[in-house]
Amino acid sequence: MIPDASRTDSQPPNGKPQAGEDRERRVPLLEEQIDIDRRTVATSDVRVHKATREVQATIDVLLQREDVDVRRVTVNRPVDRPQPTRQEGDVLIVPLHEEVPVITTQLMLTEELHISMRRSEVVQPTQVTLRRETVEIERTPASNPPVAGSQDGPPPAH
């Protein structure tokens, strides 16, 4: 039997303890609970300024350059027919022909042009324009401060 919660002792309503019953006292237990809500509050406004600035800079640019070296080589040798242009290693040879008066007309190889290519690399300073973007952030007080007790924002997380 559960004793009456309003009584301070465990005696039955007639005032006498019954046989086999223990004396009991009831102690109420209390518990506090908390309900937490979250809301979004604007504390300040943010303004972002973006600007592109140009600066002059000197950079090293690798350039290739090819020079042609032409050397005239005297041959003066008679030939039966025109000689073709030929390549010997990295030298291009261009034959030059001339007809010369002799008792008979004969094709004469008078000279050859020996053309070779030389390649070199040189670093040359060059002015270029470089662009860089910068960002400025300005924080100002909120234009609409929150009202106490308002329920703006996402639902609370439990």
GILIN-V718868 format. One record per backbone hydrogen bond with DSSP energy under -1.0 kcal/mol. NH is the residue of the N-H (numbers start at 0). CO is the residue of the C=O. E is the energy in kcal/mol with one decimal. If there is no record, write none. Layout:
NH,CO,E / NH,CO,E
This chain:
6,3,-1.2 / 14,11,-2.6 / 20,17,-1.5 / 44,139,-3.8 / 46,137,-2.9 / 48,135,-3.0 / 50,133,-1.9 / 52,131,-2.4 / 54,129,-1.9 / 56,127,-1.7 / 58,125,-1.9 / 60,123,-1.6 / 62,121,-1.9 / 64,119,-2.1 / 66,117,-2.2 / 68,115,-2.1 / 70,113,-1.9 / 72,111,-2.3 / 74,109,-2.4 / 76,108,-2.4 / 78,106,-3.3 / 85,92,-2.3 / 87,90,-3.0 / 90,87,-1.7 / 91,114,-3.8 / 92,85,-3.4 / 93,112,-2.4 / 95,110,-2.8 / 97,107,-1.9 / 99,105,-1.0 / 107,97,-1.5 / 108,76,-3.2 / 109,95,-1.4 / 110,95,-1.3 / 111,72,-2.2 / 112,93,-2.4 / 113,70,-2.3 / 114,91,-3.4 / 115,68,-1.7 / 117,66,-2.0 / 119,64,-2.2 / 121,62,-1.6 / 123,60,-2.0 / 125,58,-2.3 / 127,56,-1.8 / 129,54,-1.9 / 131,52,-2.0 / 133,50,-2.3 / 135,48,-2.6 / 137,46,-3.3 / 139,44,-3.0 / 149,146,-2.1
